[in-house]
């Protein structure tokens, strides 16, 4: 009986991981699911401007103006593992630590990872308790340097996963959409013929 339950739970977890990590039709892998016309995945986008334009705005750990607005404080050297930032979002204070930062020599590809940096301090936001989280984003140059591919992933320990997922989607869509508008970038799907 225990093995059947374990097998069912494992199958369910695999389904959840696969469904939440699905990429859009404009992904770079042939193995990724393709979204039907008029639909898009929640955490990946392709834009018709060079990735460096996004990196100029998103590439500083100590600057969240593109995302939430100004920070309250920072420690350490910007873009150096171990640096921290503290800010507020919608009245809720957060403190994060940089755990991953990689910028290519050309300056056209960036990966950044942050974790909640206050052990024992759980963030309560919109009725959800966020015990801990890891957020990672990357900006990659595509189409011979003429376009950008942006992706976000997150792993979090929360009291309400459904609401947290919806909130995560709205925050990322809003932040990336607003930044793309400021940069004059347009979404495109599939090929590099734009």
Residue pairs with C-beta under 8 A, 6 or more apart in sequence:
20 165
21 153
22 32
22 33
22 41
23 29
23 32
23 33
23 41
23 44
23 151
24 32
24 35
24 40
24 41
24 44
24 45
24 46
24 189
25 34
25 35
25 40
25 189
25 190
26 44
26 45
26 46
26 149
26 188
26 189
26 190
27 44
28 142
28 149
35 41
40 187
40 189
42 169
42 172
42 173
43 151
43 152
43 153
43 169
43 172
44 149
44 150
44 151
44 152
45 149
45 150
45 151
45 176
45 180
45 187
46 142
46 147
46 148
46 149
46 150
46 187
46 188
46 189
47 54
47 147
47 148
47 150
47 180
47 183
47 185
47 186
47 187
47 188
48 146
48 147
48 185
48 186
48 187
48 188
48 194
49 146
49 147
49 148
49 183
49 184
49 185
50 108
50 141
50 145
50 146
50 147
50 148
51 108
51 109
51 110
51 139
51 140
51 141
51 142
51 145
51 147
51 148
51 149
52 107
52 108
52 141
53 148
53 183
53 185
54 139
54 148
54 150
54 179
54 183
54 185
55 103
55 107
55 108
55 110
55 139
57 65
57 66
57 179
57 182
57 183
58 66
58 67
58 110
58 112
58 137
58 139
58 179
59 79
59 103
59 110
59 112
59 139
60 78
60 79
61 74
61 78
61 79
61 83
61 85
61 98
61 101
61 112
61 114
62 71
62 74
62 78
62 79
62 83
62 85
63 71
63 78
64 70
64 71
64 85
64 87
66 175
66 178
66 179
67 175
68 87
68 88
68 89
68 175
69 87
70 87
71 85
71 86
71 87
72 86
72 87
72 88
72 93
73 85
73 86
74 83
74 84
74 85
74 86
75 83
75 84
75 85
76 82
76 83
76 84
76 98
77 83
79 98
79 101
79 103
80 98
80 101
81 98
81 99
81 100
81 101
82 97
82 98
83 97
83 98
84 95
84 96
84 97
84 98
84 117
85 95
85 96
85 98
86 93
86 94
86 95
86 96
87 93
87 94
88 94
89 125
90 125
90 126
92 123
92 124
92 125
93 123
94 116
94 123
95 116
95 117
95 118
95 121
96 114
96 115
96 116
96 117
97 114
97 115
97 117
98 112
98 113
98 114
99 113
99 114
99 115
99 134
100 111
100 112
100 113
100 136
101 111
101 112
101 113
102 109
102 110
102 111
102 112
103 109
103 110
104 110
106 141
108 140
108 141
108 145
109 138
109 139
109 140
109 141
110 138
110 139
111 136
111 137
111 138
112 136
112 137
112 138
113 134
113 135
113 136
114 134
114 135
114 136
115 132
115 133
115 134
115 135
116 123
116 130
116 132
116 133
122 129
122 130
122 131
123 129
123 130
124 130
125 167
126 163
126 167
127 160
127 163
128 158
128 159
128 160
128 163
128 164
128 167
129 158
129 159
130 156
130 157
130 158
130 164
131 157
131 158
131 159
132 156
132 157
133 154
133 155
133 156
133 157
133 158
134 154
134 155
134 156
135 152
135 153
135 154
136 152
136 153
136 154
137 150
137 151
137 152
137 153
138 150
138 151
139 148
139 149
139 150
140 148
140 149
140 150
141 147
141 148
141 149
142 148
142 149
142 192
143 192
143 194
144 192
146 192
147 188
147 192
147 194
148 185
150 176
152 172
154 168
156 164
156 168
158 164
180 186
180 187
186 194
188 194
